[in-house]
């Protein structure tokens, strides 16, 4: 979409003074090499330089990374002025700011401030300059030897780690803290807002899958885990979101990711965009299924239960993420996900990962203040006296999941205190290849009438109207037309706009269904009717209990009425 940026004439360039409006005293160049590192700077910089016309900010695109795809789109979407990397050597910046340690900085005496783009220095990554591996976050020796590099760290232990493995970092680390952690913690007060924006209901739980990049990552080892989770978690009780490292998006492309996760997306997976929105999903999470990536550690730092579905040998021993590996229970990708997640939720203690938090983050809440002090110190400017940087409230995410239009419905009938109880669990049909509920006595396929897969619609025992009918007459016409169109179906069900549901039987009878409490769609009342027919329970002027897994009980009244629609 975007080619290499042309050289800038303004606000930097040999004659920029002729064209620019804001005559800044200092020039700050942001090195943009990967989406991950660019996002980290974009999330912090506005709060640091808010309202200060003394500093001119430009972004330099370094296209040399294997994960450079998407950087220019990100910068243009943010409204940044972007120049090619080779222009940096032709101007005189006062500070280069980056969250990518692997940049080829031009000769000169301009200081370089390197922010971490994750939590500390905890992962071994391929070295693009050799066939070896290196610790992520550490700049090349040449830049350390020149004394130009300053590495921001979030904890004193990271200074000690760097000194032990890279002695040339001595005197060139800055204890700043972690701006991303502070932002996440500040967002906890809006947790319910983020959950509502993601479509997570009051009685639902949000499971967030977190995968870093590379062959040892969660998706590298278990690419179909999102589908298996969705197949094993009752639809009415759970939502599932996935946070995938930006390097995966950059290396493989959105098309490839969506193609690999097509079944999961049809089953309602919330696939979070590569930038920004992942933070709100993590705040909203009830549980994180992750690996050795920083997002998993952030989830633990927020106090969420964590299950590790993968953990690579590329994690650096002795780091906070390494300690998390010893404390967090493992998730068996091929075991029962419902049981494992329920056990983790019930057994979790809020302070379980306090040691991990204390090992990774020092003085939470101070990162932006300290980072601004560092930036202005390196720019050789006094800090503005009238503003104190603080985290901005995160915007609620836009819902991104596709509507689920087909379910495998598992029902079982029992009796309590002389009253029939129909228990219902629904699972998205798009992922049914990964297993069904073996505890149910009756299983049927239910599809909405706008289901795009005709094979599913032709096989469905129950068809559901995708919108409420305005009147009873309209509902009866829809039932007649639907059962005529799909002769293999036994029932057709629709909600009524004024309340209640109508379920049409193939023999021409109609069941009026009333349910206490909110019910999202006609799939649940039709499941009650179907279970009654299959198990021999009477449906003529009867009442019973609908038990929705993990949510609660609702009273159901069935009234069987003759109808003329089938004649």
C-alpha positions as CSV (number, residue, x, y, z in Angstrom):
1,X,0.0,0.0,0.0
2,X,2.8,2.4,0.9
3,X,6.2,2.5,-0.9
4,X,9.4,3.8,0.7
5,X,8.9,7.4,1.9
6,X,10.6,10.2,0.0
7,X,13.1,12.5,1.7
8,X,11.3,15.2,3.8
9,X,11.8,18.9,3.1
10,X,9.7,19.9,6.1
11,X,9.9,19.9,9.1
12,X,13.5,18.7,8.6
13,X,15.7,19.1,5.6
14,X,18.3,21.5,4.3
15,X,15.8,24.4,3.8
16,X,13.1,23.3,6.2
17,X,13.3,26.7,8.0
18,X,11.6,28.3,4.9
19,X,8.5,26.2,5.1
20,X,7.8,25.1,8.6
21,X,5.4,26.9,11.0
22,X,6.7,25.6,14.3
23,X,10.3,26.6,14.8
24,X,11.4,23.9,17.3
25,X,14.6,24.2,19.2
26,X,15.3,20.5,19.1
27,X,14.7,17.6,16.7
28,X,13.7,14.2,18.0
29,X,13.8,11.3,15.5
30,X,11.8,8.2,16.2
31,X,13.3,5.1,14.6
32,X,10.5,3.0,13.3
33,X,11.6,-0.5,12.4
34,X,8.9,-3.0,13.5
35,X,5.3,-2.6,14.4
36,X,5.9,-3.8,17.9
37,X,8.6,-1.2,18.6
38,X,6.8,1.6,16.8
39,X,3.6,1.0,18.7
40,X,5.5,1.2,22.0
41,X,6.8,4.7,21.2
42,X,3.5,5.9,19.8
43,X,1.8,4.9,23.0
44,X,4.2,6.9,25.2
45,X,5.4,9.9,23.2
46,X,2.2,12.0,23.2
47,X,2.2,12.2,27.0
48,X,5.9,13.0,27.1
49,X,5.9,16.0,24.7
50,X,2.3,17.2,25.2
51,X,1.9,20.9,24.1
52,X,5.7,21.5,23.8
53,X,6.5,23.4,20.5
54,X,10.2,23.4,21.3
55,X,10.5,19.8,20.0
56,X,10.0,18.8,16.4
57,X,9.3,15.1,16.1
58,X,9.8,13.1,12.9
59,X,9.7,9.4,12.3
60,X,12.4,7.6,10.3
61,X,11.4,4.3,8.7
62,X,14.0,1.6,8.8
63,X,12.9,-1.2,6.4
64,X,15.6,-3.7,7.3
65,X,13.7,-5.9,9.7
66,X,12.1,-9.2,8.8
67,X,9.1,-7.7,10.6
68,X,8.9,-4.3,8.9
69,X,5.6,-4.9,7.1
70,X,2.9,-2.7,8.5
71,X,5.1,0.0,9.9
72,X,4.4,2.6,7.3
73,X,0.6,2.0,7.4
74,X,0.8,2.4,11.2
75,X,2.7,5.7,10.9
76,X,0.4,7.1,8.2
77,X,-2.7,6.1,10.2
78,X,-1.3,8.1,13.2
79,X,-0.6,11.1,11.0
80,X,3.2,11.0,11.5
81,X,5.7,12.7,9.2
82,X,7.9,9.9,7.9
83,X,11.3,10.1,6.2
84,X,13.6,7.3,4.8
85,X,16.2,6.0,7.2
86,X,19.1,7.2,5.1
87,X,18.0,10.8,5.6
88,X,18.8,10.5,9.3
89,X,22.5,10.8,8.4
90,X,21.9,14.0,6.5
91,X,20.2,15.9,9.3
92,X,21.4,16.7,12.8
93,X,18.9,15.2,15.3
94,X,19.3,16.0,19.0
95,X,17.9,12.6,20.1
96,X,17.0,9.3,18.5
97,X,14.2,7.5,20.3
98,X,13.4,3.9,19.5
99,X,12.0,0.7,21.0
100,X,14.0,-1.4,18.5
101,X,17.5,-2.1,19.7
102,X,18.7,-3.4,16.3
103,X,18.8,-0.2,14.3
104,X,21.9,0.8,12.3
105,X,22.5,4.3,13.8
106,X,24.4,6.8,11.6
107,X,27.7,8.1,12.7
108,X,27.6,11.2,15.0
109,X,27.3,12.1,18.6
110,X,23.5,12.2,18.9
111,X,22.3,10.1,21.9
112,X,20.0,7.1,21.4
113,X,17.4,6.2,23.9
114,X,16.2,2.7,23.6
115,X,12.9,1.7,25.2
116,X,11.9,-1.9,25.8
117,X,9.2,-3.2,23.5
118,X,8.2,-5.9,26.0
119,X,9.0,-6.7,29.6
120,X,12.7,-6.6,30.2
121,X,15.4,-8.7,28.4
122,X,13.8,-12.1,28.6
123,X,13.8,-13.7,25.2
124,X,16.5,-15.0,22.9
125,X,15.9,-14.0,19.3
126,X,17.7,-14.6,16.0
127,X,20.5,-12.1,15.3
128,X,19.9,-10.5,11.9
129,X,23.6,-9.7,11.6
130,X,24.8,-13.3,12.2
131,X,23.6,-16.9,12.5
132,X,23.6,-16.7,16.2
133,X,21.0,-15.8,18.8
134,X,21.0,-12.7,21.0
135,X,19.1,-11.3,23.9
136,X,16.2,-9.2,22.8
137,X,16.5,-5.5,23.7
138,X,20.3,-5.2,23.8
139,X,21.9,-2.7,21.3
140,X,25.0,-3.6,19.3
141,X,28.4,-3.3,21.0
142,X,29.4,-0.5,18.6
143,X,26.7,1.8,20.0
144,X,27.6,0.9,23.5
145,X,31.3,1.5,22.9
146,X,30.5,5.0,21.5
147,X,28.7,5.8,24.7
148,X,25.7,7.0,22.8
149,X,23.1,4.4,23.8
150,X,20.9,4.6,26.9
151,X,18.8,1.6,27.8
152,X,15.5,2.2,29.7
153,X,14.8,-0.6,32.2
154,X,11.8,-1.4,34.3
155,X,13.6,-3.0,37.3
156,X,17.1,-2.9,38.9
157,X,17.4,-6.6,38.3
158,X,17.5,-5.9,34.6
159,X,20.5,-3.5,35.1
160,X,22.3,-6.3,36.9
161,X,21.4,-8.8,34.2
162,X,22.7,-6.5,31.4
163,X,25.9,-5.8,33.4
164,X,26.6,-9.5,33.8
165,X,26.1,-10.3,30.1
166,X,27.0,-7.0,28.4
167,X,29.5,-5.1,30.7
168,X,29.6,-2.2,28.2
169,X,26.1,-1.2,29.4
170,X,27.6,0.0,32.7
171,X,26.5,3.5,33.4
172,X,24.1,3.5,30.4
173,X,20.9,2.2,31.8
174,X,18.0,4.3,33.1
175,X,15.6,3.0,35.6
176,X,12.3,4.2,34.2
177,X,9.6,1.6,34.9
178,X,7.1,0.3,32.4
179,X,4.6,2.8,30.8
180,X,2.6,-0.1,29.4
181,X,2.0,-1.7,32.8
182,X,1.0,1.7,34.3
183,X,-1.5,2.1,31.4
184,X,-2.9,-1.3,32.0
185,X,-3.3,-0.8,35.7
186,X,-4.9,2.6,35.2
187,X,-7.4,0.9,32.8
188,X,-8.7,-1.6,35.4
189,X,-11.3,1.0,36.5
190,X,-12.9,0.7,33.1
191,X,-12.9,-3.0,33.0
192,X,-16.6,-3.4,32.7
193,X,-16.7,-0.8,29.8
194,X,-14.1,-2.8,27.9
195,X,-16.0,-6.1,28.5
196,X,-19.2,-4.6,27.3
197,X,-17.5,-3.3,24.1
198,X,-16.1,-6.8,23.4
199,X,-19.6,-8.2,23.8
200,X,-18.9,-10.1,27.1
201,X,-22.1,-10.5,29.0
202,X,-22.6,-10.0,32.7
203,X,-22.6,-13.7,33.4
204,X,-19.9,-14.6,30.8
205,X,-16.2,-15.2,31.2
206,X,-13.6,-13.9,28.8
207,X,-10.6,-16.3,28.1
208,X,-7.7,-14.5,26.3
209,X,-5.2,-16.5,24.3
210,X,-1.8,-14.8,24.2
211,X,0.8,-15.9,21.7
212,X,4.3,-14.5,21.1
213,X,6.0,-15.2,17.8
214,X,8.3,-18.0,16.6
215,X,8.2,-21.8,16.5
216,X,8.1,-22.2,20.2
217,X,5.2,-19.8,20.7
218,X,1.7,-20.9,21.6
219,X,0.4,-20.6,18.0
220,X,3.7,-21.9,16.6
221,X,3.1,-25.2,18.5
222,X,-0.7,-25.3,18.7
223,X,-2.1,-23.3,15.8
224,X,-5.6,-24.8,16.3
225,X,-5.8,-24.1,20.0
226,X,-8.4,-21.2,19.5
227,X,-10.7,-23.7,17.7
228,X,-10.2,-26.3,20.4
229,X,-11.0,-23.8,23.2
230,X,-14.2,-22.7,21.4
231,X,-15.2,-26.3,20.8
232,X,-14.8,-27.1,24.5
233,X,-16.3,-24.1,26.2
234,X,-20.1,-23.6,26.4
235,X,-21.0,-20.8,24.1
236,X,-23.5,-19.0,26.4
237,X,-20.9,-18.9,29.2
238,X,-17.6,-18.0,27.5
239,X,-16.1,-15.6,25.0
240,X,-12.6,-16.2,23.6
241,X,-10.2,-13.6,22.4
242,X,-6.8,-13.9,20.8
243,X,-3.8,-11.5,21.1
244,X,-1.2,-12.4,18.5
245,X,2.2,-10.8,18.5
246,X,2.6,-8.1,15.8
247,X,5.6,-10.0,14.4
248,X,3.2,-12.8,13.4
249,X,1.0,-10.4,11.6
250,X,4.0,-8.8,9.9
251,X,5.7,-12.0,8.9
252,X,2.6,-14.0,7.7
253,X,0.0,-11.3,6.9
254,X,-3.5,-10.8,8.1
255,X,-4.9,-13.0,5.3
256,X,-2.8,-16.0,6.4
257,X,-3.8,-15.6,10.0
258,X,-7.5,-15.3,9.3
259,X,-7.3,-18.2,6.9
260,X,-5.7,-20.4,9.5
261,X,-8.2,-19.3,12.1
262,X,-11.2,-19.3,9.8
263,X,-13.1,-21.9,11.8
264,X,-12.4,-20.1,15.1
265,X,-13.5,-16.8,13.7
266,X,-16.8,-18.3,12.5
267,X,-17.1,-19.7,16.0
268,X,-16.9,-16.2,17.5
269,X,-13.2,-15.7,18.2
270,X,-12.3,-12.1,19.0
271,X,-9.1,-11.7,17.1
272,X,-7.5,-8.5,18.4
273,X,-5.8,-6.1,16.0
274,X,-2.0,-6.1,15.9
275,X,-1.7,-2.7,17.6
276,X,-3.3,-1.0,20.6
277,X,-6.5,-2.9,21.2
278,X,-4.8,-5.9,22.9
279,X,-4.5,-3.9,26.1
280,X,-8.2,-3.5,26.6
281,X,-8.8,-7.2,26.0
282,X,-6.1,-8.1,28.6
283,X,-7.8,-5.8,31.1
284,X,-11.1,-7.4,30.4
285,X,-9.8,-11.0,30.7
286,X,-11.0,-13.4,33.3
287,X,-8.1,-15.8,32.5
288,X,-5.1,-15.9,30.2
289,X,-3.9,-18.9,28.3
290,X,-0.5,-18.0,27.1
291,X,3.2,-18.7,26.6
292,X,6.5,-16.9,27.4
293,X,5.6,-13.7,25.7
294,X,5.3,-10.3,27.5
295,X,1.5,-10.2,27.2
296,X,1.2,-13.3,29.3
297,X,3.4,-11.7,32.0
298,X,1.3,-8.5,31.9
299,X,-1.8,-10.6,32.4
300,X,-0.2,-12.2,35.5
301,X,0.9,-8.7,36.7
302,X,-2.8,-7.6,36.6
303,X,-3.7,-10.5,38.8
304,X,-5.4,-12.7,36.2
305,X,-5.2,-16.5,36.4
306,X,-2.7,-17.8,33.9
307,X,-2.4,-21.1,32.2
308,X,0.7,-21.8,30.1
309,X,-0.1,-23.8,27.0
310,X,3.5,-23.4,25.6
311,X,6.8,-22.2,27.0
312,X,9.8,-22.0,24.8
313,X,13.5,-22.7,25.5
314,X,14.2,-19.2,24.1
315,X,13.1,-17.7,27.4
316,X,16.1,-16.3,29.3
317,X,16.7,-18.1,32.6
318,X,16.5,-16.0,35.8
319,X,14.1,-13.4,34.4
320,X,10.6,-12.7,35.5
321,X,9.0,-14.7,32.7
322,X,11.2,-17.6,33.7
323,X,9.9,-17.3,37.3
324,X,6.3,-17.3,35.9
325,X,7.1,-20.6,34.3
326,X,7.7,-22.1,37.7
327,X,4.5,-20.7,39.3
328,X,1.8,-20.9,36.6
329,X,0.0,-24.2,36.0
330,X,0.3,-25.8,32.6
331,X,-2.6,-26.1,30.2
332,X,-2.9,-29.4,28.3
333,X,-3.9,-28.4,24.7
334,X,-5.4,-31.8,24.2
335,X,-7.2,-32.1,27.5
336,X,-10.6,-30.9,28.5
337,X,-10.4,-27.1,28.3
338,X,-13.6,-26.5,30.2
339,X,-12.4,-28.5,33.3
340,X,-8.9,-27.0,33.2
341,X,-10.2,-23.4,32.9
342,X,-12.9,-23.9,35.6
343,X,-10.2,-25.4,37.9
344,X,-7.8,-22.5,37.3
345,X,-10.5,-19.9,38.0
346,X,-11.7,-21.6,41.2
347,X,-8.1,-22.3,42.6
348,X,-6.6,-18.9,41.7
349,X,-5.2,-16.7,44.5
350,X,-5.0,-13.0,43.7
351,X,-1.4,-12.7,45.0
352,X,-0.2,-15.8,43.3
353,X,2.1,-13.9,40.9
354,X,3.2,-11.1,43.3
355,X,6.8,-12.4,43.2
356,X,6.7,-12.2,39.4
357,X,5.4,-8.6,39.5
358,X,8.0,-7.5,42.0
359,X,10.8,-9.1,39.9
360,X,9.7,-7.3,36.7
361,X,8.4,-3.9,37.7
362,X,9.8,-1.3,40.1
363,X,7.9,1.8,41.3
364,X,4.7,1.3,39.2
365,X,2.9,4.5,38.3
366,X,6.1,6.5,37.8
367,X,7.2,5.4,34.3
368,X,6.0,8.4,32.2
369,X,7.3,10.9,34.7
370,X,10.7,9.3,34.7
371,X,10.8,8.7,31.0
372,X,10.0,12.4,30.3
373,X,12.8,13.4,32.6
374,X,15.1,11.2,30.7
375,X,14.0,12.5,27.3
376,X,14.3,16.1,28.2
377,X,17.7,15.5,29.8
378,X,19.0,13.9,26.7
379,X,17.5,16.8,24.6
380,X,19.2,19.3,27.0
381,X,15.9,21.1,27.6
382,X,14.2,22.0,30.9
383,X,11.0,20.0,31.5
384,X,7.8,22.0,31.1
385,X,6.8,23.1,34.6
386,X,3.1,23.1,34.2
387,X,2.3,19.6,33.0
388,X,2.7,16.2,34.6
389,X,2.5,13.2,32.2
390,X,-0.1,10.6,32.9
391,X,-1.5,7.5,31.2
392,X,-4.4,8.2,28.9
393,X,-7.6,6.2,29.3
394,X,-7.7,3.5,26.7
395,X,-10.5,3.6,24.2
396,X,-13.1,0.8,24.3
397,X,-12.4,-1.6,21.5
398,X,-14.8,-2.1,18.6
399,X,-16.4,-5.5,18.5
400,X,-14.7,-7.6,15.8
401,X,-16.2,-11.1,16.1
402,X,-18.4,-12.6,13.5
403,X,-21.9,-13.7,14.5
404,X,-22.2,-17.3,15.3
405,X,-24.9,-18.8,13.2
406,X,-24.8,-22.6,13.9
407,X,-24.5,-24.6,17.1
408,X,-24.1,-28.1,18.3
409,X,-26.7,-28.1,21.1
410,X,-26.3,-30.6,23.9
411,X,-29.3,-31.2,26.2
412,X,-30.1,-33.4,29.1
413,X,-33.3,-33.8,31.1
414,X,-33.6,-34.5,34.8
415,X,-36.0,-33.9,37.6
416,X,-35.6,-31.8,40.8
417,X,-38.4,-31.5,43.4
418,X,-40.9,-33.0,41.0
419,X,-40.1,-30.4,38.3
420,X,-38.4,-31.2,34.9
421,X,-35.1,-29.6,34.4
422,X,-33.6,-29.2,30.9
423,X,-29.9,-28.4,30.9
424,X,-28.6,-26.8,27.7
425,X,-25.0,-26.3,26.5
426,X,-24.3,-24.9,23.1
427,X,-21.0,-25.1,21.1
428,X,-20.3,-23.3,17.8
429,X,-20.8,-25.8,15.0
430,X,-17.8,-24.3,13.0
431,X,-15.4,-26.0,15.4
432,X,-17.4,-29.2,16.1
433,X,-14.6,-31.3,14.5
434,X,-12.7,-30.8,17.7
435,X,-15.2,-32.7,19.8
436,X,-18.7,-32.6,21.3
437,X,-20.2,-32.8,24.8
438,X,-20.2,-36.4,25.7
439,X,-22.2,-35.9,28.9
440,X,-25.4,-34.9,27.1
441,X,-28.3,-37.3,26.4
442,X,-29.5,-35.5,23.3
443,X,-27.4,-33.5,20.7
444,X,-28.8,-31.7,17.8
445,X,-27.6,-29.1,15.2
446,X,-29.3,-25.7,15.2
447,X,-28.7,-23.1,12.5
448,X,-29.9,-19.6,11.9
449,X,-31.7,-19.0,8.6
450,X,-28.8,-16.8,7.4
451,X,-26.2,-19.5,7.8
452,X,-23.9,-19.3,4.8
453,X,-22.9,-23.0,4.8
454,X,-25.8,-24.8,3.1
455,X,-24.5,-28.1,4.3
456,X,-25.1,-27.1,7.8
457,X,-28.5,-25.7,7.1
458,X,-29.5,-28.9,5.3
459,X,-28.4,-31.0,8.2
460,X,-30.0,-28.9,11.0
461,X,-32.7,-30.3,13.1
462,X,-33.7,-26.8,14.3
463,X,-33.8,-23.6,12.2
464,X,-33.7,-20.2,13.9
465,X,-35.0,-16.8,12.7
466,X,-32.0,-14.4,12.7
467,X,-34.3,-11.5,13.8
468,X,-37.5,-11.2,15.9
469,X,-40.8,-11.4,14.1
470,X,-42.9,-8.3,14.3
471,X,-46.2,-10.1,14.7
472,X,-47.5,-13.7,15.4
473,X,-48.8,-13.8,11.8
474,X,-45.4,-12.9,10.5
475,X,-43.8,-15.6,12.7
476,X,-46.2,-18.3,11.5
477,X,-45.5,-17.4,7.8
478,X,-41.8,-17.6,8.5
479,X,-42.2,-21.0,10.2
480,X,-44.2,-22.3,7.3
481,X,-41.8,-21.1,4.6
482,X,-38.7,-22.3,6.5
483,X,-39.9,-25.8,7.1
484,X,-41.1,-26.0,3.5
485,X,-37.7,-24.9,2.3
486,X,-35.7,-27.2,4.5
487,X,-37.5,-30.6,4.6
488,X,-34.9,-32.2,6.8
489,X,-35.6,-29.9,9.8
490,X,-37.9,-30.8,12.6
491,X,-38.4,-27.4,14.3
492,X,-38.3,-23.7,13.3
493,X,-38.1,-21.1,16.0
494,X,-38.4,-17.3,16.2
495,X,-38.5,-14.6,18.8
496,X,-41.4,-12.2,18.9
497,X,-40.6,-8.5,19.0
498,X,-43.0,-8.0,21.9
499,X,-41.5,-10.8,23.9
500,X,-41.7,-14.6,24.0
501,X,-40.9,-17.2,21.3
502,X,-42.8,-19.4,18.8
503,X,-41.5,-22.9,17.9
504,X,-43.1,-24.6,15.0
505,X,-43.3,-28.4,14.7
506,X,-43.3,-30.1,11.4
507,X,-46.7,-31.7,12.1
508,X,-48.3,-28.2,12.1
509,X,-48.5,-27.5,15.9
510,X,-46.9,-24.5,17.5
511,X,-45.4,-24.1,20.9
512,X,-45.6,-20.7,22.6
513,X,-42.6,-20.4,24.9
514,X,-42.2,-17.8,27.8
515,X,-39.0,-17.6,29.7
516,X,-38.2,-15.6,32.8
517,X,-35.0,-13.5,32.5
518,X,-33.1,-12.4,29.4
519,X,-32.5,-15.0,26.7
520,X,-30.4,-13.9,23.8
521,X,-32.0,-15.8,20.9
522,X,-34.5,-18.6,20.0
523,X,-31.9,-21.3,20.2
524,X,-32.4,-21.9,23.9
525,X,-36.2,-22.1,24.0
526,X,-36.1,-24.3,20.9
527,X,-33.6,-26.6,22.6
528,X,-36.1,-27.1,25.5
529,X,-38.9,-28.1,23.0
530,X,-36.5,-30.4,21.1
531,X,-35.4,-32.1,24.3
532,X,-39.0,-32.6,25.4
533,X,-39.9,-34.2,22.1
534,X,-36.8,-36.5,22.1
535,X,-37.3,-37.6,25.7
536,X,-41.1,-37.9,25.8
537,X,-41.7,-34.9,28.2
538,X,-45.1,-33.4,27.7
539,X,-45.2,-29.9,26.2
540,X,-48.9,-29.3,26.5
541,X,-49.4,-26.4,29.0
542,X,-46.4,-27.4,31.0
543,X,-43.6,-25.6,32.9
544,X,-40.1,-26.5,33.6
545,X,-36.6,-25.2,34.4
546,X,-34.1,-24.2,31.7
547,X,-30.5,-24.6,33.1
548,X,-28.0,-22.6,31.1
549,X,-24.5,-23.9,31.9
550,X,-22.7,-21.8,34.4
551,X,-25.2,-18.9,34.2
552,X,-28.2,-20.0,36.1
553,X,-31.8,-21.3,35.9
554,X,-34.8,-19.8,34.2
555,X,-38.4,-20.8,34.5
556,X,-40.0,-21.9,31.2
557,X,-43.7,-22.1,30.3
558,X,-44.7,-24.1,27.2
559,X,-48.2,-23.8,25.7
560,X,-49.0,-26.1,22.8
561,X,-51.4,-24.7,20.3
562,X,-52.8,-26.0,17.0
563,X,-51.9,-24.0,14.0
564,X,-53.2,-23.8,10.4
565,X,-49.8,-22.9,8.9
566,X,-49.1,-26.5,7.7
567,X,-52.4,-27.0,5.9
